[in-house]
Amino acid sequence: MDMMDRISAYRELIRKNIDYENYPPIYNKQEVDELIELIVETLMLPDAGTIRIGGKERPVPIVKSMFLKLDKDHICYILKCLHNTEKKKE
């Protein structure tokens, strides 16, 4: 499987995991797509090394595992938090 095939496979897997086709209309699909792309980029990283999350270094394989477990509720929560943060800045 080449890199583009892996990217497509991950993208489809994430969409399936988060029930992409059935998102409530209050959520902007473009924002969901951007989160999906960030997740896919992370899944494409080599397993060596770490990623800093919340100020703590975590091994890449653990982060990948956590990202593969995300579902619709997780993504909706993230989007809600992002929108609340944006409103507080205004």
ABEGO torsion letter per residue (X at the ends): XBAAAAAAAAAAAAAAAAGAAABBAABBAAAAAAAAAAAAAAAABBABEBBBBGGBBBBAAAAAAAAAABBAAAAAAAAAAAAAAAAAAX
